[in-house]
């Protein structure tokens, strides 16, 4: 659990809640104030709805992680009821000791017919784009989540990729710009814990366009654990107007890549537009040497050794790239690497086994010290 800053400790001691504005705003360029800081949201292509449920979805976990209460006037009754399930789950995982938000239940709404997919251009969302059931008709990219708003060169390239994939698959697309991750309160909680609510926030913003939001699972059902996006947690962000669904957890990450590179339409799009890198991204794509890029390179060497991505440089030999990685201290993420053991060329396999070994040593030490 994150340690609250002095300001948050004082607010908690004095029981100063975090207020959600009660006025619902509509438009393409919206702004509101949460806990003393402004929040901006914009979409050039799609009209947005800034509702108490949307804001509550974004700020519930950051608020309760600081030991504070989320309050407002009224909100969607289904969303309000679901918050208790969310808090029961995160309290079991992270011992927040959180209390339910204080809102009056408002009138329920009716969902629209559209199906949106949170689309980051990564492996999981690419897989959902082609294999999700129901199939999405709107691809949604967030500007300001994995890539900061000031990296306009990268975001412009990603927007072009988004439009290209949408056109090739017969779908609509939209890009939502927001400074949510820069908000003082939101920064208090690790992105690993808060990103599920942030992604669901996008769906609520689009409730006049879609009635369902698909969130692609990062982990398969055999390797689930406490995480900000989870098959048991994601649906609880739903309201009477929006159904949030977690998809893809029935398939492993490497199996997703295998199916994509064997799909006639997906393969060339993957080659030109796949992005997994958030540590050192460029306008051309991925760095090729961070832990996510190296994982992708290893997985491709197993399932499609002759398949080269335009977005993935291989200037550093794979063995050297693996050896240069720091230990991976998250056991959930380490499972992706364990899955590859025994399926790679001997030099690569040896380097991977050593990476896993030194990572497990640190994980075991940290567990013993806890």
C-alpha positions as CSV (number, residue, x, y, z in Angstrom):
1,X,0.0,0.0,0.0
2,X,1.4,3.4,-0.9
3,X,2.4,5.7,1.9
4,X,0.3,8.9,2.0
5,X,1.9,12.3,1.7
6,X,1.6,14.8,4.6
7,X,-1.3,16.6,2.8
8,X,-3.2,13.3,2.5
9,X,-2.5,12.3,6.1
10,X,-3.9,15.6,7.2
11,X,-7.0,15.2,5.0
12,X,-7.5,11.7,6.3
13,X,-7.1,12.8,10.0
14,X,-9.6,15.6,9.5
15,X,-11.9,13.3,7.4
16,X,-11.8,15.6,4.4
17,X,-13.5,13.6,1.6
18,X,-12.8,13.8,-2.1
19,X,-15.8,15.3,-3.8
20,X,-17.0,14.3,-7.2
21,X,-18.8,17.1,-9.1
22,X,-22.5,16.4,-9.6
23,X,-22.9,18.3,-12.8
24,X,-22.8,16.0,-15.9
25,X,-20.8,17.7,-18.7
26,X,-21.0,16.9,-22.5
27,X,-18.7,17.9,-25.2
28,X,-15.4,17.3,-27.0
29,X,-13.2,19.3,-24.7
30,X,-14.0,19.0,-21.0
31,X,-12.5,20.2,-17.7
32,X,-13.4,19.7,-14.1
33,X,-11.7,20.1,-10.7
34,X,-11.1,17.2,-8.3
35,X,-9.6,17.7,-4.9
36,X,-8.1,21.1,-5.8
37,X,-6.6,20.0,-9.1
38,X,-7.9,20.4,-12.7
39,X,-8.6,17.4,-14.9
40,X,-8.8,17.8,-18.7
41,X,-10.3,15.4,-21.2
42,X,-10.5,15.9,-25.0
43,X,-11.5,14.0,-28.1
44,X,-11.6,15.6,-31.5
45,X,-13.7,12.7,-33.1
46,X,-16.2,11.8,-30.4
47,X,-18.5,13.6,-28.0
48,X,-17.7,12.8,-24.4
49,X,-19.8,12.6,-21.2
50,X,-18.2,13.5,-17.9
51,X,-20.4,11.9,-15.3
52,X,-20.0,11.1,-11.6
53,X,-19.6,7.5,-12.5
54,X,-16.8,8.3,-14.9
55,X,-14.9,10.4,-12.4
56,X,-15.6,7.9,-9.6
57,X,-14.2,5.1,-11.7
58,X,-11.0,7.0,-12.2
59,X,-10.6,8.2,-8.7
60,X,-12.1,5.5,-6.4
61,X,-8.9,3.5,-5.9
62,X,-6.5,6.5,-5.6
63,X,-8.9,8.0,-3.0
64,X,-9.3,4.9,-0.8
65,X,-5.6,4.0,-1.1
66,X,-5.0,7.3,0.7
67,X,-7.4,6.4,3.4
68,X,-10.0,9.0,2.3
69,X,-13.7,8.8,1.3
70,X,-15.2,9.4,-2.1
71,X,-18.4,11.5,-1.9
72,X,-20.8,13.1,-4.3
73,X,-24.5,14.0,-4.8
74,X,-26.0,11.2,-6.9
75,X,-24.7,8.6,-9.4
76,X,-25.8,5.6,-11.3
77,X,-27.3,3.0,-9.0
78,X,-25.7,0.0,-10.6
79,X,-22.3,1.6,-10.5
80,X,-22.8,2.5,-6.8
81,X,-23.8,-1.1,-5.9
82,X,-20.7,-2.4,-7.8
83,X,-18.3,-0.2,-5.8
84,X,-18.8,-2.5,-2.8
85,X,-17.6,-5.5,-4.8
86,X,-14.6,-3.5,-6.0
87,X,-13.6,-2.5,-2.5
88,X,-14.2,-6.0,-1.2
89,X,-11.7,-7.3,-3.8
90,X,-9.0,-4.6,-3.3
91,X,-9.3,-4.8,0.5
92,X,-8.6,-8.5,0.2
93,X,-5.6,-7.9,-2.1
94,X,-4.1,-4.8,-0.6
95,X,-5.7,-4.3,2.8
96,X,-6.9,-0.7,2.1
97,X,-9.6,-0.8,4.8
98,X,-11.7,1.2,2.4
99,X,-15.3,2.4,2.9
100,X,-18.0,2.6,0.3
101,X,-18.5,5.9,-1.6
102,X,-21.2,8.2,-0.2
103,X,-23.6,9.0,-3.1
104,X,-27.4,8.9,-3.4
105,X,-28.5,6.4,-6.0
106,X,-29.8,8.2,-9.1
107,X,-31.9,7.1,-12.0
108,X,-30.6,4.2,-14.1
109,X,-30.0,4.7,-17.8
110,X,-30.2,2.5,-20.9
111,X,-27.0,1.3,-22.7
112,X,-26.3,2.1,-26.4
113,X,-25.5,-0.7,-28.8
114,X,-21.8,0.0,-29.6
115,X,-18.9,-2.1,-28.4
116,X,-15.7,-0.3,-27.7
117,X,-12.3,-1.9,-27.2
118,X,-9.5,-0.2,-25.3
119,X,-6.8,-0.4,-27.9
120,X,-3.2,0.4,-27.0
121,X,-1.6,-1.2,-30.1
122,X,-0.2,-3.9,-27.9
123,X,-0.4,-7.7,-28.1
124,X,-3.4,-8.1,-25.9
125,X,-5.6,-5.5,-27.5
126,X,-4.5,-6.5,-31.0
127,X,-5.6,-10.0,-30.1
128,X,-9.0,-8.7,-28.9
129,X,-9.4,-6.6,-32.0
130,X,-9.4,-9.8,-34.1
131,X,-10.7,-12.5,-31.8
132,X,-13.0,-10.9,-29.2
133,X,-16.6,-12.0,-29.0
134,X,-18.6,-9.7,-29.2
135,X,-16.4,-8.0,-31.8
136,X,-15.7,-4.4,-31.2
137,X,-16.9,-1.7,-33.6
138,X,-14.9,1.2,-31.9
139,X,-11.2,1.2,-31.2
140,X,-10.3,3.5,-28.3
141,X,-6.7,4.8,-27.8
142,X,-5.8,6.9,-24.7
143,X,-3.3,9.7,-25.1
144,X,-1.6,10.4,-21.8
145,X,-1.6,6.9,-20.3
146,X,1.4,4.9,-21.5
147,X,2.7,7.8,-23.6
148,X,2.9,11.3,-22.0
149,X,0.9,14.1,-23.6
150,X,4.1,16.1,-24.5
151,X,5.4,13.2,-26.8
152,X,3.3,14.5,-29.7
153,X,5.6,12.8,-32.2
154,X,4.9,9.4,-30.8
155,X,1.2,10.1,-30.2
156,X,0.7,11.3,-33.8
157,X,2.3,8.1,-35.1
158,X,0.1,6.0,-32.8
159,X,-3.0,7.8,-34.0
160,X,-2.0,7.1,-37.6
161,X,-1.6,3.4,-36.7
162,X,-4.9,3.4,-34.9
163,X,-6.7,4.8,-38.0
164,X,-5.0,2.3,-40.3
165,X,-5.9,-0.7,-38.2
166,X,-9.5,0.6,-37.8
167,X,-9.8,1.0,-41.6
168,X,-8.4,-2.4,-42.3
169,X,-10.7,-4.1,-39.9
170,X,-13.9,-2.1,-40.8
171,X,-14.1,-0.4,-37.4
172,X,-14.5,3.2,-36.2
173,X,-11.8,4.8,-33.9
174,X,-11.3,7.5,-31.4
175,X,-8.5,9.0,-29.4
176,X,-9.0,10.5,-26.0
177,X,-6.5,12.9,-24.6
178,X,-6.4,13.3,-20.8
179,X,-4.0,14.5,-18.1
180,X,-5.5,12.0,-15.6
181,X,-2.1,10.4,-14.8
182,X,-0.7,13.8,-13.9
183,X,-3.4,14.6,-11.4
184,X,-2.1,14.9,-7.8
185,X,-4.4,12.4,-6.3
186,X,-4.1,9.9,-9.1
187,X,-0.3,10.0,-8.9
188,X,-0.5,8.7,-5.3
189,X,-1.2,5.2,-6.5
190,X,0.9,2.9,-8.7
191,X,-0.2,2.5,-12.3
192,X,-0.1,-1.2,-11.7
193,X,-3.0,-0.8,-9.3
194,X,-4.9,2.1,-10.9
195,X,-4.8,1.4,-14.6
196,X,-7.9,-0.8,-14.7
197,X,-10.1,2.0,-13.4
198,X,-8.4,4.5,-15.7
199,X,-9.2,2.3,-18.8
200,X,-12.8,1.8,-17.6
201,X,-13.0,5.6,-17.2
202,X,-12.6,5.8,-21.0
203,X,-15.7,3.7,-21.5
204,X,-17.9,5.8,-19.3
205,X,-16.7,8.9,-21.2
206,X,-18.1,7.3,-24.3
207,X,-21.4,6.2,-23.0
208,X,-23.3,8.0,-25.7
209,X,-21.4,6.0,-28.3
210,X,-21.0,2.5,-26.7
211,X,-22.9,0.3,-24.3
212,X,-20.0,-2.2,-23.8
213,X,-16.3,-1.7,-23.1
214,X,-13.8,-4.6,-23.7
215,X,-10.6,-4.6,-21.6
216,X,-8.0,-7.0,-22.6
217,X,-6.5,-9.1,-19.9
218,X,-2.8,-8.9,-19.4
219,X,-2.6,-12.4,-17.7
220,X,-4.1,-15.7,-18.6
221,X,-6.4,-17.5,-16.2
222,X,-3.7,-19.8,-14.9
223,X,-1.5,-16.9,-13.9
224,X,-3.9,-14.3,-12.4
225,X,-3.1,-12.3,-9.3
226,X,-3.6,-8.9,-7.7
227,X,-3.5,-6.4,-10.5
228,X,-5.3,-3.2,-11.5
229,X,-7.1,-4.9,-14.3
230,X,-8.5,-8.4,-13.5
231,X,-11.4,-10.6,-14.8
232,X,-13.1,-10.3,-11.4
233,X,-12.5,-6.6,-11.0
234,X,-13.1,-5.1,-14.5
235,X,-16.8,-5.9,-14.7
236,X,-17.4,-4.2,-11.4
237,X,-16.8,-0.8,-13.1
238,X,-20.0,-1.3,-15.0
239,X,-23.1,0.9,-14.7
240,X,-26.6,0.7,-16.1
241,X,-25.4,2.5,-19.2
242,X,-22.1,0.7,-19.7
243,X,-21.1,-3.0,-19.4
244,X,-17.3,-3.4,-18.8
245,X,-16.0,-6.9,-19.8
246,X,-12.6,-8.5,-19.3
247,X,-11.5,-10.6,-22.3
248,X,-8.6,-12.7,-23.4
249,X,-7.7,-14.4,-20.1
250,X,-8.5,-17.8,-21.5
251,X,-5.4,-17.5,-23.8
252,X,-1.7,-17.1,-22.9
253,X,0.3,-14.2,-24.2
254,X,2.5,-16.4,-26.4
255,X,-0.6,-18.2,-27.8
256,X,-2.0,-14.8,-28.7
257,X,1.1,-13.9,-30.6
258,X,1.0,-17.3,-32.4
259,X,-2.5,-16.8,-33.5
260,X,-1.9,-13.2,-34.6
261,X,1.1,-14.0,-36.8
262,X,-0.9,-16.8,-38.5
263,X,-3.9,-14.5,-39.2
264,X,-4.0,-13.2,-42.8
265,X,-5.2,-9.7,-42.0
266,X,-3.6,-9.3,-38.5
267,X,-0.1,-10.3,-39.5
268,X,0.8,-7.3,-41.8
269,X,-0.9,-4.9,-39.4
270,X,1.1,-6.4,-36.5
271,X,4.3,-6.0,-38.6
272,X,3.8,-2.3,-39.1
273,X,2.0,-1.1,-36.0
274,X,2.6,-3.4,-32.9
275,X,3.7,-1.4,-29.9
276,X,4.6,-2.8,-26.5
277,X,7.3,-0.4,-25.3
278,X,6.6,2.3,-22.7
279,X,10.1,2.7,-21.2
280,X,11.9,4.0,-24.3
281,X,9.3,4.4,-27.0
282,X,10.0,6.3,-30.3
283,X,7.9,7.6,-33.1
284,X,8.9,4.5,-35.1
285,X,7.8,2.1,-32.4
286,X,9.6,0.1,-29.8
287,X,13.1,0.4,-28.3
288,X,14.0,-3.3,-28.7
289,X,15.9,-3.7,-25.5
290,X,13.6,-3.0,-22.5
291,X,12.0,-6.0,-20.7
292,X,8.7,-5.9,-22.7
293,X,10.5,-5.5,-26.0
294,X,12.9,-8.4,-25.1
295,X,10.0,-10.6,-24.1
296,X,8.3,-9.9,-27.5
297,X,11.5,-10.7,-29.3
298,X,11.8,-14.0,-27.5
299,X,8.2,-15.0,-28.1
300,X,8.5,-14.2,-31.8
301,X,11.7,-16.2,-32.0
302,X,9.7,-19.2,-30.7
303,X,6.5,-18.9,-32.8
304,X,7.7,-17.0,-35.9
305,X,11.5,-16.8,-36.1
306,X,11.5,-15.4,-39.6
307,X,8.9,-12.7,-38.9
308,X,10.4,-9.3,-38.3
309,X,8.5,-6.3,-37.0
310,X,9.0,-2.9,-38.6
311,X,8.5,-1.4,-35.2
312,X,11.0,-3.6,-33.3
313,X,14.7,-2.9,-33.8
314,X,17.1,-5.7,-33.1
315,X,20.4,-3.8,-33.0
316,X,21.4,-5.5,-29.8
317,X,21.7,-9.3,-30.2
318,X,18.9,-11.1,-28.2
319,X,21.3,-12.9,-25.8
320,X,23.0,-9.6,-24.9
321,X,19.7,-7.9,-24.5
322,X,18.5,-10.5,-22.1
323,X,21.7,-10.4,-20.1
324,X,21.5,-6.6,-19.8
325,X,18.0,-6.7,-18.2
326,X,17.7,-6.0,-14.5
327,X,16.0,-8.7,-12.4
328,X,12.2,-8.8,-12.8
329,X,10.8,-8.5,-9.3
330,X,7.1,-9.0,-10.2
331,X,6.3,-12.7,-10.1
332,X,3.2,-12.3,-12.3
333,X,5.3,-10.7,-15.1
334,X,8.0,-13.4,-14.6
335,X,5.5,-16.0,-15.5
336,X,5.6,-14.7,-19.1
337,X,9.3,-15.6,-19.2
338,X,8.9,-19.0,-17.5
339,X,6.5,-20.0,-20.3
340,X,9.2,-19.6,-22.9
341,X,11.8,-21.8,-21.2
342,X,12.8,-24.8,-23.3
343,X,11.3,-23.3,-26.5
344,X,14.2,-21.1,-27.6
345,X,17.6,-21.5,-29.2
346,X,20.1,-22.9,-26.6
347,X,22.1,-19.6,-26.1
348,X,18.9,-17.6,-25.7
349,X,17.4,-20.2,-23.4
350,X,20.4,-20.2,-21.2
351,X,20.3,-16.4,-20.9
352,X,16.6,-16.5,-20.1
353,X,17.1,-19.2,-17.4
354,X,19.8,-17.0,-15.8
355,X,17.4,-14.0,-15.9
356,X,14.7,-16.0,-14.2
357,X,17.1,-17.3,-11.6
358,X,18.4,-13.9,-10.5
359,X,14.9,-12.6,-10.5
360,X,13.5,-15.4,-8.3
361,X,16.4,-14.9,-5.9
362,X,15.3,-11.3,-5.3
363,X,11.6,-12.2,-5.2
364,X,12.3,-14.9,-2.6
365,X,14.4,-12.6,-0.5
366,X,11.8,-9.8,-0.6
367,X,9.1,-12.3,0.4
368,X,11.2,-13.6,3.3
369,X,11.8,-10.0,4.5
370,X,8.2,-9.0,4.3
